[in-house]
Amino acid sequence: GQLLRRMIARRCIYGVDLNPITVQLAQLSIWIHTFVPGLPLSLLDHNLVNGNALVGIGSLDEIKKKFDEGVGTLFAVDADNLLGQAAEPLKKLAQLSDASVKDIETGRGLIEEARLKTLETKALCDLITAQPVADDERLRDYPFEDWELQRSEVQASAALKLAREILEPLTAMHFPIAFPEVFLGRSQGFNVILGNPPWEEVKAEERDFWTGVFPGLRGLSQREQVQQWQKLAEARPDLQENWRIIEASTNYLAGILKTGNFPGLETGDLDLYKAFCWRFWHVASRNLAKIGIVLPRSAVAAKGSEAFRKELFSAAQSVDVTTLQNTGRWIFDIHPQYTIALSCLSKSGVKGQGITIKGPFNSLRKYLAGVNENSLRFSSKEVLGWSDDGALPLLPSNYSAEVFGQLRKSPRLDLFEEGHW
């Protein structure tokens, strides 16, 4: 059993996090969970990586889209052409048994070999990601249609240098480069995705920076805080420079998200969870994928997530949403009035198709009692007909879904069609 766990950990589990300590703790946790006496620790350097999952290319389709914008390019955008050279060392890596320290050293060498064989494609991904937020015309007007001619010289180009100056502070990572075997295989993406993405807004607040460095400022009035941090900025030019770097990076991040493969982000607040919804959807396999994510309820109701909901309800085979009310903070140590949506999405390979809504549950006891009850399943056509933005309602209880479904069989009261009252 432990040997199977060990194989699964190295061959099937992938992860990325912005915090390097989180990545190290994940590696430690998996090492402990898969430890086999007499064998060295598994090589997880390739599977669990430090990076920003939102800044970078999420799938090969994004590269294809960029080339489709050009005219007359002869470059074939496919997994084989972009990532194929890395296949051989990655196959060897997959076949390693990790039975000795020498195997681990060999594995690290193969990871490095795969990295070197994707350098050109990584450069292409860096250029595509940074171009929309660039001010310099050398990057802004980069001729992607000539990529076949320029690829061998790209490493020394001014455009790539400019792109990496933008991306380096953001810890950019490209999924096809970090995990090429996932996109080279039959699935062309991940089969299972689990996540609890951050719900913060992308915003650089000078007050948060200074009160973070000097917590004592929090006890002052807003006016006094401003006065104090202005004095500190004069006395500590090093910290003032740190703030400028953070502000510039945050503005670049906001620009990349608004111009990236995240439709609808320009509406409402620029919340990270909205971008993560799209990222999960795009890196999941078209052939067989299931996604389980923890979201605020606004993801299934607010205007800012309208584009994602419409794509999801139209393309997913199955969507199951269970809402939880955080009464007494029984789920998370956040505001007790928050409503949380446990969302299970299936692209394919499910028996029951359609959309189900369960909850809201305001305690663990009620959740355990009601989560496995049968619930009415609506078709995507029905749900998209309820409102213009595809919002899911917050029903009073599990039993309300049937009543709601019956009510919705009548035309909407705000529906205007010629010939109807």
C-alpha positions in Angstrom: 0.0 0.0 0.0 2.8 2.4 0.9 4.6 1.6 -2.4 1.4 2.5 -4.3 1.0 5.7 -2.5 4.6 6.5 -3.3 4.1 5.9 -7.0 0.8 7.9 -7.0 2.5 10.8 -5.2 5.3 11.1 -7.8 3.3 10.3 -11.0 -0.2 11.7 -10.4 -0.1 14.6 -8.0 0.9 18.1 -9.1 0.7 21.4 -7.2 1.6 25.1 -7.5 1.6 27.8 -4.8 2.8 31.4 -4.6 4.3 30.9 -1.2 7.5 28.8 -1.2 7.0 27.7 2.4 3.6 26.2 1.4 5.3 24.2 -1.3 7.9 22.8 1.1 5.2 21.9 3.6 3.2 20.1 0.9 6.4 18.1 0.0 7.0 17.3 3.6 3.4 16.2 4.1 3.5 13.9 1.1 6.9 12.5 2.1 5.5 11.6 5.5 2.3 10.1 4.0 4.3 7.9 1.5 7.4 7.0 3.5 8.7 3.5 3.0 11.5 2.3 5.4 14.7 1.7 3.5 13.9 3.9 0.5 15.0 7.5 0.0 12.4 10.4 0.0 10.6 10.6 -3.4 11.6 13.2 -5.9 8.8 15.8 -5.8 10.8 18.8 -7.1 9.1 18.5 -10.5 5.5 17.9 -9.2 5.2 20.6 -6.5 6.4 24.0 -7.6 6.6 27.6 -6.5 4.9 30.1 -8.8 1.9 32.3 -9.5 -0.8 30.0 -11.0 -2.6 33.0 -12.6 0.4 34.7 -14.3 1.5 32.8 -17.3 0.2 30.5 -20.0 -2.4 28.0 -18.8 -2.9 25.8 -21.9 -1.6 25.3 -25.4 -4.8 26.9 -26.7 -3.6 30.3 -25.4 -0.5 30.0 -27.6 -2.6 28.9 -30.6 -4.9 31.9 -30.1 -1.9 34.3 -30.2 -0.6 32.8 -33.4 -4.1 32.9 -34.9 -4.1 36.7 -34.4 -1.2 36.9 -36.9 -1.4 36.6 -40.6 0.6 34.2 -42.7 2.4 32.3 -39.9 3.5 28.8 -40.8 4.3 27.7 -37.3 2.3 24.6 -36.2 1.0 25.1 -32.7 0.7 21.7 -31.1 1.9 19.8 -28.1 4.5 17.9 -30.1 6.0 21.0 -31.7 6.1 23.0 -28.5 6.9 20.4 -25.9 7.9 17.2 -27.7 11.6 17.5 -27.1 11.0 17.2 -23.3 9.1 13.9 -23.7 12.1 11.6 -23.7 13.7 12.8 -20.4 10.2 12.9 -18.8 9.5 9.3 -19.9 12.8 8.2 -18.3 11.9 10.2 -15.1 8.5 8.4 -14.9 10.2 5.0 -15.1 12.7 5.7 -12.3 11.9 3.7 -9.2 13.4 6.1 -6.6 14.9 3.1 -5.0 18.3 4.7 -4.2 19.9 8.1 -3.7 21.5 7.6 -7.2 18.0 7.4 -8.7 17.1 10.7 -7.1 20.2 12.3 -8.5 19.5 10.8 -12.0 15.9 12.2 -11.7 17.1 15.7 -11.0 19.4 15.5 -14.0 16.4 14.5 -16.2 14.3 17.3 -14.8 17.0 19.8 -15.8 17.3 18.2 -19.3 13.5 18.6 -19.8 13.8 22.2 -18.6 16.6 23.0 -21.1 14.6 21.4 -24.0 11.6 23.7 -23.3 13.6 27.0 -23.1 12.4 28.3 -26.5 8.7 27.6 -25.7 9.1 29.1 -22.2 10.5 32.3 -23.9 7.5 32.3 -26.2 5.1 32.0 -23.2 6.9 34.9 -21.4 6.5 37.1 -24.5 2.8 36.3 -24.9 2.1 36.9 -21.2 3.9 40.2 -20.8 3.1 41.8 -24.2 -0.4 43.2 -23.3 1.0 45.2 -20.4 4.2 46.4 -22.0 5.0 50.1 -22.7 8.1 49.5 -24.8 7.3 49.0 -28.5 10.0 46.3 -28.8 7.8 44.0 -26.8 4.4 45.5 -27.6 4.9 45.1 -31.3 6.7 41.7 -31.2 6.2 39.9 -34.5 4.9 36.5 -33.4 4.1 35.6 -37.1 7.9 35.3 -37.6 8.4 33.0 -34.7 9.8 30.1 -36.8 12.6 32.4 -37.9 13.2 34.2 -34.5 12.9 31.3 -32.1 16.6 30.4 -32.2 17.6 34.0 -31.4 14.9 34.8 -28.9 17.1 34.2 -25.8 19.3 37.2 -26.6 16.4 39.5 -27.7 15.5 42.8 -26.0 11.8 41.9 -26.1 12.4 38.8 -23.9 14.5 40.8 -21.5 11.7 43.3 -21.1 9.1 40.6 -20.7 11.1 38.9 -17.9 11.6 42.3 -16.1 7.8 42.5 -15.9 7.2 38.8 -15.0 10.0 38.1 -12.5 8.5 40.0 -9.5 5.2 38.2 -10.2 6.8 34.7 -10.0 5.2 33.8 -13.3 4.8 30.1 -14.2 3.4 28.4 -17.4 1.6 25.2 -16.9 2.7 23.5 -20.1 6.3 24.3 -19.3 6.1 23.3 -15.6 4.3 20.1 -16.3 4.8 19.2 -20.0 3.9 15.6 -19.6 0.3 16.6 -18.5 -0.2 18.4 -21.8 1.7 15.8 -24.0 -0.5 12.9 -22.8 -3.8 11.7 -23.9 -5.7 13.9 -21.5 -4.1 17.2 -22.7 -4.7 18.6 -19.2 -5.4 17.6 -15.6 -8.1 15.0 -14.8 -8.8 16.1 -11.3 -8.4 19.6 -9.8 -8.9 20.5 -6.1 -8.6 24.0 -4.9 -9.5 26.7 -2.3 -8.4 29.8 -4.2 -7.8 33.2 -2.4 -10.8 35.5 -2.4 -8.8 38.8 -2.2 -9.1 41.8 -4.5 -6.1 42.7 -6.6 -5.3 46.1 -5.2 -2.1 47.9 -4.0 -3.0 49.7 -0.7 -0.2 51.9 0.7 -1.9 51.8 4.1 -1.7 48.0 4.2 2.0 48.1 3.3 3.0 50.5 6.1 0.7 49.0 8.7 2.1 45.6 7.8 5.7 46.8 8.4 4.8 48.9 11.4 1.7 47.2 13.1 1.6 50.0 15.7 0.2 52.4 13.1 -3.1 50.5 13.2 -4.0 52.0 16.5 -3.9 55.6 15.1 -6.6 57.4 13.3 -6.6 57.4 9.5 -5.2 61.0 9.3 -2.4 60.2 11.8 -1.5 57.0 10.0 -1.0 58.9 6.7 1.2 61.5 8.5 3.3 58.8 10.2 3.9 56.7 7.1 4.9 59.8 5.1 7.5 60.5 7.7 8.6 56.9 7.7 8.9 57.0 3.9 11.3 60.0 4.1 13.3 58.3 6.9 13.4 54.8 5.2 13.9 55.2 1.4 14.6 51.4 1.2 11.0 50.7 2.4 9.6 53.4 0.1 11.3 51.6 -2.8 9.9 48.3 -1.6 6.4 49.9 -1.7 7.0 51.2 -5.3 8.0 47.7 -6.4 4.9 46.1 -4.8 2.7 48.8 -6.4 4.2 48.3 -9.9 3.9 44.5 -9.6 0.3 44.7 -8.5 -0.5 47.0 -11.4 1.2 44.6 -13.8 -0.7 41.7 -12.2 -4.1 43.6 -12.6 -3.2 44.4 -16.2 -2.2 40.8 -17.0 -5.4 39.4 -15.5 -7.6 41.9 -17.4 -5.9 41.1 -20.7 -5.4 37.4 -20.1 -7.6 34.4 -20.7 -10.0 35.4 -18.0 -13.2 36.8 -19.7 -15.4 39.2 -17.7 -12.8 40.3 -15.1 -13.2 43.9 -16.2 -16.7 43.8 -14.6 -16.9 44.6 -10.8 -14.0 44.1 -8.4 -10.9 42.4 -9.7 -11.1 39.4 -7.3 -8.6 36.5 -7.6 -11.2 33.8 -7.2 -12.8 34.9 -10.5 -9.5 34.4 -12.3 -8.9 31.1 -10.6 -12.3 29.8 -11.9 -11.2 30.3 -15.4 -7.7 28.9 -14.8 -9.1 25.7 -13.3 -11.4 25.4 -16.2 -8.7 25.9 -18.9 -6.1 23.6 -17.4 -8.6 20.8 -16.9 -8.6 18.0 -19.6 -11.3 18.2 -22.3 -11.6 14.4 -22.3 -12.1 13.6 -18.7 -12.0 16.2 -15.9 -13.6 16.8 -12.5 -13.0 20.0 -10.5 -13.8 20.5 -6.8 -13.4 24.1 -5.5 -14.3 26.2 -2.6 -15.8 29.6 -3.7 -17.7 32.5 -2.2 -21.4 32.3 -3.3 -20.9 35.4 -5.4 -19.1 33.1 -7.9 -22.5 31.6 -8.8 -24.6 34.8 -8.4 -22.6 38.1 -8.9 -22.5 40.0 -12.1 -18.6 39.8 -12.3 -18.7 36.0 -12.7 -21.4 36.0 -15.4 -19.1 35.1 -18.3 -17.7 32.1 -16.4 -21.2 30.9 -15.4 -22.5 31.0 -18.9 -19.4 29.1 -20.2 -19.7 26.6 -17.4 -23.4 25.9 -17.7 -23.2 25.6 -21.4 -20.1 23.4 -21.6 -20.0 21.3 -18.4 -21.8 18.0 -18.2 -22.5 18.3 -14.5 -22.5 21.1 -12.0 -23.2 20.5 -8.3 -23.3 23.5 -6.0 -23.7 23.0 -2.2 -24.1 26.3 -0.3 -23.0 26.7 3.4 -23.8 29.6 5.7 -20.9 30.3 8.0 -23.1 30.8 11.1 -21.0 30.7 14.2 -17.9 30.4 11.9 -18.3 26.6 11.7 -16.5 26.4 8.4 -13.9 29.1 8.2 -12.7 31.8 10.7 -14.2 34.6 8.5 -17.3 36.7 8.8 -20.2 34.5 10.0 -22.6 36.0 7.4 -20.5 34.7 4.5 -22.2 32.1 2.3 -19.8 29.6 0.7 -20.3 27.5 -2.4 -18.8 24.1 -2.6 -18.6 23.6 -6.3 -18.1 20.2 -8.1 -17.8 20.5 -11.9 -17.5 17.7 -14.4 -16.4 18.2 -18.0 -17.2 14.7 -19.0 -17.6 11.1 -17.8 -20.6 11.5 -15.4 -23.9 9.6 -15.2 -26.2 12.4 -14.1 -26.0 15.5 -16.3 -27.3 18.9 -15.4 -27.1 21.3 -12.5 -28.0 20.7 -8.9 -28.3 23.1 -5.9 -28.2 21.9 -2.3 -28.3 23.8 1.0 -27.9 26.2 2.5 -26.6 24.4 5.5 -25.7 26.4 8.6 -24.1 23.7 10.8 -22.1 20.5 10.4 -25.0 18.4 11.6 -27.4 19.8 9.0 -24.8 19.5 6.3 -24.1 15.8 7.1 -27.9 15.1 7.2 -28.7 16.9 3.9 -25.7 16.6 1.6 -26.5 13.1 0.3 -30.2 13.7 -0.1 -31.5 13.5 -3.7 -31.9 17.0 -5.2 -33.7 18.2 -8.3 -31.4 18.4 -11.3 -32.0 21.2 -13.8 -30.8 21.4 -17.4 -28.4 24.2 -18.4 -31.1 25.6 -20.7 -33.5 25.9 -17.7 -30.9 27.6 -15.6 -29.8 30.1 -18.3 -33.4 30.9 -18.8 -34.0 32.0 -15.2 -32.1 35.3 -15.5 -30.0 37.2 -18.0 -26.8 36.6 -16.1 -27.2 32.9 -15.3 -27.2 33.5 -11.5 -28.1 30.6 -9.2 -30.7 31.4 -6.5 -30.0 31.0 -2.8 -33.0 28.8 -1.9 -34.3 28.6 1.7 -33.7 24.8 2.0 -33.0 21.6 0.1 -36.7 21.0 -0.4 -37.2 24.4 -2.1 -35.6 23.3 -5.3 -38.6 21.3 -6.4 -41.0 24.2 -5.7 -38.6 26.6 -7.4 -38.4 24.3 -10.5 -42.2 24.2 -10.7 -42.5 28.0 -10.4 -39.9 28.4 -13.2 -42.0 26.5 -15.7 -44.0 29.6 -16.1 -42.5 32.4 -18.3 -40.4 35.0 -16.4 -42.4 38.1 -15.3 -39.8 40.4 -16.8 -39.8 38.5 -20.1 -40.8 40.7 -23.1 -41.9 38.8 -26.2 -44.0 40.1 -29.0 -47.6 38.7 -28.9 -47.4 37.9 -25.1 -48.8 40.0 -22.3 
